[in-house]
Amino acid sequence: MSDEYDVELTEEHRMLRDMVRKFGDNEILPKADEDEKNHRFQRELVDQMAELGLFGCPVPEEYGGNGMGYLAHAIVTEEIGRVSGSLRVAFNMQTMGTALSILKWGSEDLKRKYIPELMSAKLLGCFGITEPDAGSDTAGMASTAVRDGEQYVLNGRKMWITWAPVADMAVVFAMTDKKAKHKGMSAFVMDMHAPGVSTIEIKDKLGLWAAPTGEIIMEDVRIPAGNLLGEEGRGFGFLMQELASTRLTAAAGAVGTCQAAIDESVKYANERSQFGQPIARFQMVQEVIARMVAETEAARALVWRCAIQKDRGLLNNMRETVIAKYYACRAADEVPNLGLEVLSAYGYSNEYPIARILRDGKVYKILEGATNIMKMIIATDALGIKKANR
Ligand SMILES: Cc1cc2nc3c(=O)[nH]c(=O)nc-3n(C[C@H](O)[C@H](O)[C@H](O)COP(=O)(O)OP(=O)(O)OC[C@H]3O[C@@H](n4cnc5c(N)ncnc54)[C@H](O)[C@@H]3O)c2cc1C
């Protein structure tokens, strides 16, 4: 067992967690069910999160971040994920999928132009990888970027893009050389208000109703050549590194969902009486609670291990990120289901938040890579077929 499991949070981490917990409980939770029911995206809450500096943990101060690191980021993300799966996505849209990509591969001009604006939420971000016919098989994407003098011309369609309908900018991936397959993929920063960009909202999703999701249609979108991240053909490698960040955020959010399910179930089990005693006294209810707690704590330990490794400089720890993502996202599917067992019929109504929590938890096995892909990475690494950390 690695000593990275033996975590003592610093005073700074604890203060940050307490501050975010208070913010989540006071500002987000009271409206969370209502916002979900009304499919209401709360831009004001994103602004408030920015004001509290929540997006900036892995971003250096010179670009508007606070440099507290990845463990801090995981703690903050869990706390927001606990009160709203819909608002949790902000940490990938403002930080991991956008600001960090630009920080790693963008020119100094791009860094100065975009990162502080993402940190302050003056600009909302999104990132576009998935296409109608390219989900797990990202290298099968059809979008193209063709160099034309001092510009690139982008064409294609992105699908299932979180915040597409509300975003101001996007980190998008497109093929600069289709024949070269994954070696022909490149990454760009695209202004979502540029001529030729349009979006279509995907309505009637299973969950995350307060987080708009949509398609991005790119028709002869001209962007400055300087908006290319790194060099042409490097996009696939960048994408893998980006996923090593965004998957951590998804996993941390998943732990928040699990914790929310525990909190609701414990409260209910102590309040609800049957056969003359609180249902918390029944051993079979206790067994369910025990599984919920053990699964959640195991998931949190894996998330923290991954975050701590990154804080120690191992940024591309895909193996540990994927293990955390696999475990936490599976837990986020299972733990709220167990919560529903505890709340039973009342959990089946919208009177209690477990229905929202259950819907929140469903998405994690899909986002940032489907569970089968996580298992494939873990297994091929273990079998010596393909090293995950390169
Ligand atoms: C709410 C929501 C928000 C999203 N936000 C974004 C976003 O912001 N940006 C973005 O780019 N994408 C986003 N996505 C897309 C998401 O990343 C993809 O859905 C995901 O990568 C899986 O792709 P797919 O759904 O097309 O599944 P597919 O790739 O079609 O897979 C279908 C099934 O086949 C399995 N499968 C596929 N390949 C293999 C294989 N080689 N071996 C074994 N099994 C396999 C999968 O595990 C899955 O069970 C979002 C999705 C949702 C639902």
The ligand as a Tripos MOL2 file, in Angstrom:
@<TRIPOS>MOLECULE
LIG
   53    58     1     0     0
SMALL
NO_CHARGES

@<TRIPOS>ATOM
      1 C1        -23.7440   14.8890  -20.4910 C.3       1 LIG1
      2 C2        -22.5350   14.6690  -21.3480 C.ar      1 LIG1
      3 C3        -21.6020   15.6750  -21.4750 C.ar      1 LIG1
      4 C4        -20.4860   15.5070  -22.3100 C.ar      1 LIG1
      5 N1        -19.5670   16.5230  -22.4340 N.ar      1 LIG1
      6 C5        -18.5790   16.4230  -23.3510 C.ar      1 LIG1
      7 C6        -17.7060   17.5380  -23.5960 C.ar      1 LIG1
      8 O1        -17.7920   18.5780  -22.9500 O.2       1 LIG1
      9 N2        -16.7780   17.4160  -24.6000 N.ar      1 LIG1
     10 C7        -16.6370   16.2650  -25.3300 C.ar      1 LIG1
     11 O2        -15.8020   16.2360  -26.2190 O.2       1 LIG1
     12 N3        -17.4310   15.1800  -25.0870 N.ar      1 LIG1
     13 C8        -18.3940   15.2480  -24.1210 C.ar      1 LIG1
     14 N4        -19.2270   14.1710  -23.8820 N.ar      1 LIG1
     15 C9        -19.0650   12.9630  -24.6780 C.3       1 LIG1
     16 C10       -18.3850   11.8340  -23.9400 C.3       1 LIG1
     17 O3        -17.0370   12.1290  -23.7070 O.3       1 LIG1
     18 C11       -18.5630   10.5770  -24.7950 C.3       1 LIG1
     19 O4        -19.9430   10.2670  -24.7040 O.3       1 LIG1
     20 C12       -17.7000    9.4290  -24.3550 C.3       1 LIG1
     21 O5        -16.3700    9.6530  -24.7090 O.3       1 LIG1
     22 C13       -18.1260    8.0830  -24.9420 C.3       1 LIG1
     23 O6        -18.4230    8.1690  -26.3060 O.3       1 LIG1
     24 P1        -19.8370    7.6350  -26.8540 P.3       1 LIG1
     25 O7        -20.8820    8.0470  -25.8830 O.co2     1 LIG1
     26 O8        -19.9670    8.0750  -28.2530 O.co2     1 LIG1
     27 O9        -19.7570    6.0820  -26.7470 O.3       1 LIG1
     28 P2        -19.1350    4.9870  -27.8070 P.3       1 LIG1
     29 O10       -17.7050    5.2860  -28.0560 O.co2     1 LIG1
     30 O11       -20.0570    4.9270  -28.9690 O.co2     1 LIG1
     31 O12       -19.2610    3.6960  -26.9380 O.3       1 LIG1
     32 C14       -20.4850    2.9800  -26.7580 C.3       1 LIG1
     33 C15       -20.1970    1.7790  -25.8700 C.3       1 LIG1
     34 O13       -19.2000    0.9530  -26.4890 O.3       1 LIG1
     35 C16       -18.0940    0.7890  -25.6160 C.3       1 LIG1
     36 N5        -16.8440    0.8020  -26.3740 N.ar      1 LIG1
     37 C17       -16.3980    1.6960  -27.2980 C.ar      1 LIG1
     38 N6        -15.1800    1.3710  -27.7440 N.ar      1 LIG1
     39 C18       -14.8140    0.2510  -27.0690 C.ar      1 LIG1
     40 C19       -13.6560   -0.5830  -27.0550 C.ar      1 LIG1
     41 N7        -12.5950   -0.3130  -27.8220 N.pl3     1 LIG1
     42 N8        -13.6420   -1.6670  -26.2330 N.ar      1 LIG1
     43 C20       -14.6990   -1.9400  -25.4360 C.ar      1 LIG1
     44 N9        -15.8210   -1.2050  -25.3900 N.ar      1 LIG1
     45 C21       -15.8770   -0.1150  -26.1970 C.ar      1 LIG1
     46 C22       -18.1460    1.9680  -24.6550 C.3       1 LIG1
     47 O14       -17.5410    1.6610  -23.4080 O.3       1 LIG1
     48 C23       -19.6570    2.1740  -24.5030 C.3       1 LIG1
     49 O15       -20.1330    1.2900  -23.5240 O.3       1 LIG1
     50 C24       -20.3180   14.2960  -23.0200 C.ar      1 LIG1
     51 C25       -21.2640   13.2620  -22.8650 C.ar      1 LIG1
     52 C26       -22.3640   13.4420  -22.0400 C.ar      1 LIG1
     53 C27       -23.3530   12.3260  -21.8990 C.3       1 LIG1
@<TRIPOS>BOND
     1     1     2 1
     2     2     3 ar
     3     2    52 ar
     4     3     4 ar
     5     4     5 ar
     6     4    50 ar
     7     5     6 ar
     8     6     7 ar
     9     6    13 1
    10     7     8 2
    11     7     9 ar
    12     9    10 ar
    13    10    11 2
    14    10    12 ar
    15    12    13 ar
    16    13    14 ar
    17    14    15 1
    18    14    50 ar
    19    15    16 1
    20    16    17 1
    21    16    18 1
    22    18    19 1
    23    18    20 1
    24    20    21 1
    25    20    22 1
    26    22    23 1
    27    23    24 1
    28    24    25 2
    29    24    26 1
    30    24    27 1
    31    27    28 1
    32    28    29 2
    33    28    30 1
    34    28    31 1
    35    31    32 1
    36    32    33 1
    37    33    34 1
    38    33    48 1
    39    34    35 1
    40    35    36 1
    41    35    46 1
    42    36    37 ar
    43    36    45 ar
    44    37    38 ar
    45    38    39 ar
    46    39    40 ar
    47    39    45 ar
    48    40    41 1
    49    40    42 ar
    50    42    43 ar
    51    43    44 ar
    52    44    45 ar
    53    46    47 1
    54    46    48 1
    55    48    49 1
    56    50    51 ar
    57    51    52 ar
    58    52    53 1
@<TRIPOS>SUBSTRUCTURE
     1 LIG1         1 GROUP 0 **** ****
